[in-house]
């Protein structure tokens, strides 16, 4: 190759293919040593390589390192190695770097050079230690032989085994909760066991606690009782007000001689009074048909469900439902004993007492 061409054409680096000025000895991009030599005039590589087109910018001469035999280096030039020196990675394993043409490699940052030092990666979070076992835990309660089965209401079909210490029932507070029952108080009632007998207590609820009667139950004036979805209040004996001196007596039908006049009214939702029946007869009946209070075809009622027989101090309530149940409201804070098969009405839920063993 003539010295004229070497002085006019750019030198192509055999390592990164970057263009360098004529007669450059070192590649400006990767630092590889460049060897300029004249190829033999009649070598096969010269005959195979096409001559560069004159006038084309960027045309250059590739270093003869591409041939199979390294050429002889001119005096004063050391033959360059085809493989650049390896660069050690962060882990100490050598890797071969191939810089991008036109971008020189940057020197590593040193403290005090104004550059922000590299921040080491955070250490992996340690796994939290397992919590030590809790000592002195409260022992599990012992189950009693009593249980409660829900026979009516949104929770119908559920069964609860009562512990020996008893439990409370309510809407938001207690061991047994019926959160969807709008007629329940927060803590409505308590079931407790005394001397081997199950009792129920009204914890001052707004709607009350009702228990089925075994056959008959005495009623005092202003007592509440329930059948089906109906709630009643016994008003007791209605006495005519005594005449006031100097004032006329209010006109009305004559009071039957030797008989009392008794009243029962129906209580509607919210505590309002509904129908009221006042009678001087010795007996009042409630049921589906041919009764003083009649509710034809109402579910949960028998044809003649219950009757009241009046006494001098109140009335005697008798259940005639054949198993459907007649309920009386128990007094607040009074423990009412329960027998197997008794039913307790709390709002819209009815619970039946079960005994095992």
C-alpha positions as a Markdown table, in Angstrom:
| # | Residue | x | y | z |
|---|---|---|---|---|
| 1 | Unk | 0.0 | 0.0 | 0.0 |
| 2 | Unk | 1.5 | 3.4 | -1.0 |
| 3 | Unk | 2.4 | 5.9 | 1.6 |
| 4 | Unk | 0.2 | 8.4 | -0.2 |
| 5 | Unk | -2.9 | 6.4 | 0.5 |
| 6 | Unk | -1.9 | 6.0 | 4.2 |
| 7 | Unk | -1.5 | 9.7 | 4.6 |
| 8 | Unk | -4.9 | 10.5 | 3.1 |
| 9 | Unk | -7.3 | 7.8 | 4.3 |
| 10 | Unk | -8.6 | 7.2 | 7.9 |
| 11 | Unk | -7.6 | 4.2 | 9.8 |
| 12 | Unk | -10.4 | 1.8 | 10.9 |
| 13 | Unk | -9.9 | 0.1 | 14.3 |
| 14 | Unk | -10.0 | -3.7 | 14.0 |
| 15 | Unk | -11.5 | -3.9 | 17.5 |
| 16 | Unk | -14.4 | -1.4 | 17.6 |
| 17 | Unk | -14.6 | -0.4 | 13.9 |
| 18 | Unk | -14.0 | 3.2 | 14.8 |
| 19 | Unk | -12.5 | 5.7 | 12.4 |
| 20 | Unk | -9.2 | 7.3 | 13.4 |
| 21 | Unk | -7.1 | 10.1 | 11.7 |
| 22 | Unk | -4.5 | 9.0 | 9.1 |
| 23 | Unk | -1.4 | 7.4 | 10.5 |
| 24 | Unk | -3.0 | 7.2 | 14.0 |
| 25 | Unk | -1.1 | 4.7 | 16.2 |
| 26 | Unk | -3.8 | 4.3 | 18.9 |
| 27 | Unk | -7.6 | 4.1 | 18.5 |
| 28 | Unk | -9.3 | 7.1 | 20.0 |
| 29 | Unk | -12.4 | 5.1 | 21.0 |
| 30 | Unk | -11.0 | 1.9 | 22.6 |
| 31 | Unk | -7.3 | 2.5 | 23.0 |
| 32 | Unk | -6.3 | -0.4 | 20.8 |
| 33 | Unk | -2.8 | 0.0 | 19.1 |
| 34 | Unk | -3.1 | 0.5 | 15.3 |
| 35 | Unk | -0.4 | -0.8 | 12.9 |
| 36 | Unk | 0.2 | 0.9 | 9.6 |
| 37 | Unk | 2.0 | -1.2 | 7.1 |
| 38 | Unk | 2.1 | -1.6 | 3.4 |
| 39 | Unk | 0.4 | -4.7 | 2.1 |
| 40 | Unk | 2.2 | -6.8 | -0.5 |
| 41 | Unk | 1.3 | -5.6 | -3.9 |
| 42 | Unk | 0.5 | -9.1 | -5.1 |
| 43 | Unk | -1.0 | -10.6 | -2.0 |
| 44 | Unk | -4.3 | -12.3 | -2.1 |
| 45 | Unk | -5.8 | -10.0 | 0.5 |
| 46 | Unk | -5.0 | -6.9 | -1.6 |
| 47 | Unk | -6.4 | -8.6 | -4.8 |
| 48 | Unk | -9.6 | -9.5 | -2.8 |
| 49 | Unk | -10.1 | -6.1 | -1.2 |
| 50 | Unk | -11.8 | -3.6 | -3.5 |
| 51 | Unk | -10.1 | -0.3 | -4.0 |
| 52 | Unk | -11.8 | 2.6 | -2.1 |
| 53 | Unk | -13.9 | 4.8 | -4.3 |
| 54 | Unk | -12.4 | 8.3 | -4.6 |
| 55 | Unk | -14.4 | 11.2 | -3.4 |
| 56 | Unk | -16.4 | 9.2 | -0.8 |
| 57 | Unk | -16.3 | 10.7 | 2.7 |
| 58 | Unk | -15.4 | 8.3 | 5.5 |
| 59 | Unk | -13.5 | 5.9 | 3.2 |
| 60 | Unk | -10.6 | 4.4 | 5.1 |
| 61 | Unk | -8.1 | 1.6 | 5.3 |
| 62 | Unk | -8.8 | -1.3 | 7.7 |
| 63 | Unk | -5.9 | -2.5 | 9.7 |
| 64 | Unk | -4.3 | -5.7 | 8.2 |
| 65 | Unk | -5.0 | -7.5 | 11.5 |
| 66 | Unk | -7.9 | -9.1 | 9.8 |
| 67 | Unk | -5.6 | -11.4 | 7.7 |
| 68 | Unk | -4.7 | -14.8 | 9.0 |
| 69 | Unk | -1.0 | -13.9 | 9.5 |
| 70 | Unk | 0.0 | -10.8 | 11.4 |
| 71 | Unk | 2.0 | -8.5 | 9.2 |
| 72 | Unk | 5.5 | -7.3 | 9.9 |
| 73 | Unk | 5.5 | -4.2 | 12.1 |
| 74 | Unk | 7.5 | -1.2 | 10.8 |
| 75 | Unk | 10.4 | -0.1 | 12.8 |
| 76 | Unk | 9.5 | 1.7 | 16.0 |
| 77 | Unk | 6.0 | 0.2 | 16.3 |
| 78 | Unk | 5.0 | -2.7 | 18.5 |
| 79 | Unk | 2.5 | -5.2 | 17.2 |
| 80 | Unk | -0.8 | -4.8 | 18.9 |
| 81 | Unk | -2.8 | -7.6 | 20.4 |
| 82 | Unk | -6.2 | -8.3 | 18.9 |
| 83 | Unk | -7.8 | -8.7 | 22.3 |
| 84 | Unk | -7.9 | -5.7 | 24.6 |
| 85 | Unk | -6.9 | -6.2 | 28.2 |
| 86 | Unk | -9.7 | -7.5 | 30.4 |
| 87 | Unk | -11.6 | -5.2 | 32.8 |
| 88 | Unk | -12.5 | -6.7 | 36.2 |
| 89 | Unk | -16.1 | -6.6 | 37.2 |
| 90 | Unk | -17.4 | -5.7 | 40.7 |
| 91 | Unk | -17.3 | -9.4 | 41.6 |
| 92 | Unk | -13.7 | -9.9 | 40.6 |
| 93 | Unk | -14.6 | -11.9 | 37.4 |
| 94 | Unk | -12.8 | -10.5 | 34.3 |
| 95 | Unk | -15.2 | -9.4 | 31.5 |
| 96 | Unk | -14.3 | -8.0 | 28.0 |
| 97 | Unk | -15.4 | -4.4 | 27.5 |
| 98 | Unk | -16.3 | -3.1 | 24.1 |
| 99 | Unk | -16.7 | 0.7 | 24.3 |
| 100 | Unk | -19.2 | 2.5 | 22.1 |
| 101 | Unk | -17.6 | 4.4 | 19.3 |
| 102 | Unk | -17.3 | 8.1 | 20.0 |
| 103 | Unk | -17.7 | 7.8 | 23.7 |
| 104 | Unk | -14.6 | 7.6 | 25.8 |
| 105 | Unk | -14.5 | 5.5 | 29.0 |
| 106 | Unk | -14.8 | 7.5 | 32.2 |
| 107 | Unk | -12.4 | 7.3 | 35.0 |
| 108 | Unk | -13.8 | 5.9 | 38.3 |
| 109 | Unk | -15.0 | 8.5 | 40.8 |
| 110 | Unk | -12.7 | 9.3 | 43.7 |
| 111 | Unk | -13.6 | 10.9 | 47.1 |
| 112 | Unk | -13.4 | 14.6 | 47.0 |
| 113 | Unk | -13.9 | 15.0 | 43.2 |
| 114 | Unk | -17.3 | 16.6 | 43.7 |
| 115 | Unk | -19.3 | 13.6 | 42.5 |
| 116 | Unk | -21.7 | 11.8 | 44.8 |
| 117 | Unk | -20.3 | 8.5 | 46.0 |
| 118 | Unk | -22.1 | 5.3 | 45.1 |
| 119 | Unk | -24.6 | 4.2 | 47.8 |
| 120 | Unk | -24.2 | 0.6 | 48.7 |
| 121 | Unk | -27.4 | -1.5 | 48.3 |
| 122 | Unk | -29.5 | -1.9 | 51.5 |
| 123 | Unk | -29.0 | -5.0 | 53.4 |
| 124 | Unk | -31.9 | -7.5 | 53.1 |
| 125 | Unk | -34.4 | -7.1 | 55.9 |
| 126 | Unk | -34.1 | -9.7 | 58.5 |
| 127 | Unk | -37.1 | -12.0 | 59.1 |
| 128 | Unk | -38.9 | -11.1 | 62.3 |
| 129 | Unk | -38.5 | -13.5 | 65.1 |
| 130 | Unk | -41.5 | -15.6 | 66.0 |
| 131 | Unk | -43.5 | -14.3 | 69.0 |
| 132 | Unk | -42.9 | -16.3 | 72.1 |
| 133 | Unk | -45.8 | -18.5 | 73.2 |
| 134 | Unk | -48.3 | -16.9 | 75.5 |
| 135 | Unk | -48.2 | -18.2 | 79.0 |
| 136 | Unk | -51.0 | -18.1 | 81.5 |
| 137 | Unk | -53.7 | -18.1 | 78.9 |
| 138 | Unk | -57.3 | -18.3 | 80.1 |
| 139 | Unk | -58.5 | -21.9 | 80.1 |
| 140 | Unk | -61.3 | -23.0 | 77.8 |
| 141 | Unk | -64.7 | -22.9 | 79.3 |
| 142 | Unk | -66.4 | -26.2 | 80.1 |
| 143 | Unk | -69.5 | -27.0 | 78.2 |
| 144 | Unk | -72.7 | -27.8 | 80.1 |
| 145 | Unk | -75.5 | -30.2 | 79.2 |
| 146 | Unk | -77.7 | -27.3 | 78.0 |
| 147 | Unk | -78.0 | -26.0 | 74.5 |
| 148 | Unk | -80.1 | -23.5 | 72.5 |
| 149 | Unk | -81.6 | -24.2 | 69.1 |
| 150 | Unk | -82.8 | -21.3 | 66.9 |
| 151 | Unk | -86.3 | -22.4 | 65.7 |
| 152 | Unk | -87.4 | -19.0 | 64.3 |
| 153 | Unk | -85.7 | -15.9 | 62.9 |
| 154 | Unk | -83.0 | -15.0 | 60.5 |
| 155 | Unk | -80.6 | -17.4 | 62.3 |
| 156 | Unk | -83.0 | -20.3 | 62.1 |
| 157 | Unk | -81.2 | -23.7 | 62.3 |
| 158 | Unk | -78.2 | -22.6 | 64.3 |
| 159 | Unk | -77.4 | -24.4 | 67.6 |
| 160 | Unk | -75.4 | -23.2 | 70.5 |
| 161 | Unk | -73.8 | -25.2 | 73.4 |
| 162 | Unk | -73.9 | -23.2 | 76.6 |
| 163 | Unk | -70.9 | -23.2 | 79.0 |
| 164 | Unk | -71.3 | -23.9 | 82.7 |
| 165 | Unk | -70.7 | -20.2 | 83.4 |
| 166 | Unk | -73.6 | -19.2 | 81.1 |
| 167 | Unk | -73.6 | -16.6 | 78.3 |
| 168 | Unk | -75.3 | -13.4 | 77.2 |
| 169 | Unk | -77.3 | -12.7 | 74.1 |
| 170 | Unk | -77.7 | -9.4 | 72.3 |
| 171 | Unk | -77.4 | -7.4 | 69.1 |
| 172 | Unk | -73.9 | -6.1 | 69.6 |
| 173 | Unk | -72.7 | -7.4 | 73.0 |
| 174 | Unk | -72.6 | -11.0 | 74.2 |
| 175 | Unk | -71.5 | -14.5 | 73.3 |
| 176 | Unk | -74.5 | -15.0 | 71.0 |
| 177 | Unk | -75.2 | -12.1 | 68.6 |
| 178 | Unk | -78.2 | -11.5 | 66.3 |
| 179 | Unk | -77.0 | -8.3 | 64.7 |
| 180 | Unk | -79.8 | -8.1 | 62.1 |
| 181 | Unk | -82.6 | -8.3 | 64.6 |
| 182 | Unk | -83.8 | -4.7 | 65.1 |
| 183 | Unk | -85.9 | -5.6 | 68.1 |
| 184 | Unk | -82.9 | -6.7 | 70.2 |
| 185 | Unk | -81.1 | -4.4 | 72.6 |
| 186 | Unk | -77.3 | -4.3 | 72.6 |
| 187 | Unk | -77.2 | -6.8 | 75.6 |
| 188 | Unk | -80.6 | -8.3 | 75.7 |
| 189 | Unk | -80.7 | -11.3 | 78.0 |
| 190 | Unk | -78.5 | -13.7 | 79.9 |
| 191 | Unk | -78.7 | -17.5 | 80.2 |
| 192 | Unk | -77.2 | -18.9 | 83.4 |
| 193 | Unk | -77.1 | -22.2 | 85.2 |
| 194 | Unk | -77.9 | -22.3 | 88.9 |
| 195 | Unk | -78.1 | -25.6 | 90.9 |
| 196 | Unk | -78.2 | -27.6 | 87.7 |
| 197 | Unk | -81.2 | -25.6 | 86.3 |
| 198 | Unk | -81.0 | -23.3 | 83.3 |
| 199 | Unk | -82.4 | -19.8 | 83.9 |
| 200 | Unk | -82.9 | -16.7 | 81.7 |
| 201 | Unk | -82.8 | -13.1 | 82.8 |
| 202 | Unk | -83.9 | -9.9 | 81.1 |
| 203 | Unk | -81.1 | -7.4 | 81.2 |
| 204 | Unk | -83.4 | -4.4 | 81.0 |
| 205 | Unk | -84.2 | -4.8 | 77.2 |
| 206 | Unk | -86.6 | -2.5 | 75.4 |
| 207 | Unk | -88.6 | -5.3 | 73.8 |
| 208 | Unk | -88.5 | -7.8 | 76.6 |
| 209 | Unk | -87.9 | -11.5 | 77.0 |
| 210 | Unk | -90.8 | -13.9 | 76.5 |
| 211 | Unk | -91.0 | -17.5 | 77.7 |
| 212 | Unk | -93.6 | -20.2 | 76.9 |
| 213 | Unk | -96.0 | -21.2 | 79.7 |
| 214 | Unk | -96.3 | -24.9 | 80.5 |
| 215 | Unk | -100.2 | -24.8 | 80.7 |
| 216 | Unk | -101.5 | -21.8 | 82.7 |
| 217 | Unk | -99.9 | -18.6 | 83.9 |
| 218 | Unk | -101.3 | -16.0 | 86.3 |
| 219 | Unk | -101.4 | -12.4 | 84.9 |
| 220 | Unk | -101.3 | -9.2 | 86.9 |
| 221 | Unk | -102.7 | -5.9 | 85.5 |
| 222 | Unk | -100.5 | -4.5 | 82.7 |
| 223 | Unk | -98.8 | -7.8 | 82.0 |
| 224 | Unk | -97.7 | -8.6 | 78.4 |
| 225 | Unk | -98.2 | -11.9 | 76.6 |
| 226 | Unk | -97.6 | -13.0 | 73.0 |
| 227 | Unk | -98.9 | -15.5 | 70.5 |
| 228 | Unk | -97.6 | -15.9 | 66.9 |
| 229 | Unk | -96.6 | -12.4 | 65.7 |
| 230 | Unk | -99.2 | -10.7 | 68.0 |
| 231 | Unk | -98.5 | -8.9 | 71.3 |
| 232 | Unk | -101.1 | -8.1 | 73.9 |
| 233 | Unk | -101.4 | -6.3 | 77.2 |
| 234 | Unk | -103.8 | -7.3 | 80.0 |
| 235 | Unk | -105.3 | -4.1 | 81.4 |
| 236 | Unk | -106.9 | -5.7 | 84.4 |
| 237 | Unk | -110.3 | -4.9 | 85.9 |
| 238 | Unk | -111.7 | -1.6 | 84.7 |
| 239 | Unk | -113.4 | 0.3 | 87.5 |
| 240 | Unk | -115.8 | 3.2 | 86.9 |
| 241 | Unk | -114.5 | 6.4 | 88.3 |
| 242 | Unk | -116.4 | 7.4 | 91.5 |
| 243 | Unk | -118.8 | 10.3 | 91.2 |
| 244 | Unk | -117.5 | 13.6 | 92.3 |
| 245 | Unk | -119.5 | 15.7 | 94.7 |
| 246 | Unk | -121.3 | 18.5 | 93.1 |
| 247 | Unk | -120.8 | 17.2 | 89.6 |
| 248 | Unk | -123.0 | 15.1 | 87.4 |
| 249 | Unk | -122.3 | 11.5 | 86.7 |
| 250 | Unk | -121.2 | 10.8 | 83.1 |
| 251 | Unk | -124.0 | 9.0 | 81.2 |
| 252 | Unk | -123.5 | 5.4 | 80.0 |
| 253 | Unk | -124.9 | 1.9 | 79.9 |
| 254 | Unk | -125.5 | 0.3 | 83.3 |
| 255 | Unk | -122.7 | -1.8 | 84.7 |
| 256 | Unk | -123.7 | -5.5 | 84.9 |
| 257 | Unk | -124.5 | -6.2 | 88.5 |
| 258 | Unk | -122.0 | -8.5 | 90.3 |
| 259 | Unk | -119.6 | -8.7 | 87.3 |
| 260 | Unk | -116.3 | -7.0 | 86.6 |
| 261 | Unk | -115.3 | -5.3 | 83.3 |
| 262 | Unk | -111.9 | -6.4 | 82.0 |
| 263 | Unk | -109.8 | -5.1 | 79.1 |
| 264 | Unk | -107.1 | -6.4 | 76.8 |
| 265 | Unk | -105.5 | -4.3 | 74.1 |
| 266 | Unk | -103.2 | -5.2 | 71.2 |
| 267 | Unk | -99.7 | -3.6 | 71.2 |
| 268 | Unk | -98.4 | -2.5 | 67.8 |
| 269 | Unk | -94.8 | -1.9 | 66.7 |
| 270 | Unk | -93.3 | 1.0 | 68.6 |
| 271 | Unk | -95.5 | 0.4 | 71.7 |
| 272 | Unk | -98.7 | 1.9 | 70.3 |
| 273 | Unk | -102.1 | 0.6 | 71.2 |
| 274 | Unk | -104.2 | -1.1 | 68.6 |
| 275 | Unk | -107.5 | -2.9 | 69.0 |
| 276 | Unk | -108.9 | -3.1 | 72.5 |
| 277 | Unk | -111.6 | -5.5 | 73.8 |
| 278 | Unk | -113.5 | -4.8 | 77.0 |
| 279 | Unk | -115.8 | -7.4 | 78.3 |
| 280 | Unk | -117.8 | -8.3 | 81.4 |
| 281 | Unk | -117.8 | -12.0 | 80.4 |
| 282 | Unk | -115.8 | -14.3 | 82.6 |
| 283 | Unk | -113.7 | -15.5 | 79.6 |
| 284 | Unk | -111.9 | -14.0 | 76.7 |
| 285 | Unk | -110.5 | -16.0 | 73.7 |
| 286 | Unk | -107.9 | -15.3 | 71.1 |
| 287 | Unk | -107.3 | -17.3 | 67.9 |
| 288 | Unk | -108.0 | -17.6 | 64.2 |
| 289 | Unk | -111.8 | -17.8 | 64.2 |
| 290 | Unk | -114.8 | -17.2 | 66.5 |
| 291 | Unk | -112.8 | -15.5 | 69.2 |
| 292 | Unk | -112.8 | -12.1 | 70.8 |
| 293 | Unk | -109.6 | -11.4 | 69.0 |
| 294 | Unk | -109.8 | -13.2 | 65.6 |
| 295 | Unk | -107.0 | -13.3 | 63.0 |
| 296 | Unk | -108.2 | -15.6 | 60.2 |
| 297 | Unk | -105.6 | -17.8 | 58.4 |
| 298 | Unk | -102.7 | -16.1 | 60.3 |
| 299 | Unk | -99.6 | -18.3 | 60.4 |
| 300 | Unk | -98.5 | -19.5 | 63.9 |
| 301 | Unk | -102.0 | -19.3 | 65.4 |
| 302 | Unk | -104.3 | -22.1 | 66.3 |
| 303 | Unk | -108.0 | -21.8 | 65.7 |
| 304 | Unk | -108.5 | -21.2 | 69.5 |
| 305 | Unk | -105.0 | -20.4 | 70.6 |
| 306 | Unk | -105.4 | -19.2 | 74.2 |
| 307 | Unk | -108.0 | -17.9 | 76.7 |
| 308 | Unk | -108.1 | -15.6 | 79.7 |
| 309 | Unk | -110.3 | -16.3 | 82.7 |
| 310 | Unk | -110.7 | -13.3 | 85.0 |
| 311 | Unk | -110.2 | -13.4 | 88.7 |
| 312 | Unk | -110.6 | -10.8 | 91.4 |
| 313 | Unk | -106.9 | -9.8 | 91.2 |
| 314 | Unk | -106.2 | -10.4 | 87.6 |
| 315 | Unk | -106.5 | -13.2 | 85.1 |
| 316 | Unk | -105.4 | -16.8 | 84.4 |
| 317 | Unk | -103.8 | -17.3 | 80.9 |
| 318 | Unk | -104.3 | -20.8 | 79.4 |
| 319 | Unk | -102.4 | -22.2 | 76.4 |
| 320 | Unk | -104.6 | -24.1 | 73.9 |
| 321 | Unk | -102.3 | -23.9 | 70.9 |
| 322 | Unk | -101.3 | -27.6 | 70.8 |
| 323 | Unk | -97.5 | -26.9 | 70.8 |
| 324 | Unk | -97.4 | -23.6 | 68.9 |
| 325 | Unk | -96.8 | -21.8 | 72.2 |
| 326 | Unk | -98.1 | -18.9 | 74.3 |
| 327 | Unk | -95.5 | -16.6 | 75.7 |
| 328 | Unk | -95.4 | -14.3 | 78.7 |
| 329 | Unk | -93.0 | -11.5 | 79.3 |
| 330 | Unk | -90.8 | -12.0 | 82.4 |
| 331 | Unk | -90.0 | -9.2 | 84.8 |
| 332 | Unk | -86.6 | -7.5 | 84.3 |
| 333 | Unk | -83.7 | -8.7 | 86.5 |
| 334 | Unk | -85.7 | -11.8 | 87.6 |
| 335 | Unk | -84.2 | -15.3 | 86.9 |
| 336 | Unk | -86.8 | -17.4 | 85.2 |
| 337 | Unk | -86.2 | -21.2 | 85.4 |
| 338 | Unk | -86.5 | -23.1 | 82.1 |
| 339 | Unk | -87.3 | -26.7 | 81.4 |
| 340 | Unk | -86.2 | -28.9 | 78.4 |
| 341 | Unk | -88.3 | -27.9 | 75.4 |
| 342 | Unk | -89.2 | -24.5 | 76.7 |
| 343 | Unk | -88.9 | -21.6 | 74.1 |
| 344 | Unk | -87.6 | -18.1 | 74.7 |
| 345 | Unk | -88.5 | -15.2 | 72.4 |
| 346 | Unk | -85.9 | -12.5 | 71.9 |
| 347 | Unk | -87.1 | -10.0 | 69.3 |
| 348 | Unk | -87.9 | -12.0 | 66.2 |
| 349 | Unk | -85.8 | -15.0 | 67.2 |
| 350 | Unk | -87.2 | -18.0 | 69.1 |
| 351 | Unk | -84.7 | -20.3 | 71.0 |
| 352 | Unk | -85.6 | -23.7 | 72.3 |
| 353 | Unk | -83.9 | -25.3 | 75.3 |
| 354 | Unk | -82.1 | -28.6 | 74.6 |
| 355 | Unk | -80.6 | -30.9 | 77.2 |
| 356 | Unk | -78.1 | -33.6 | 76.5 |
| 357 | Unk | -77.0 | -36.5 | 78.8 |
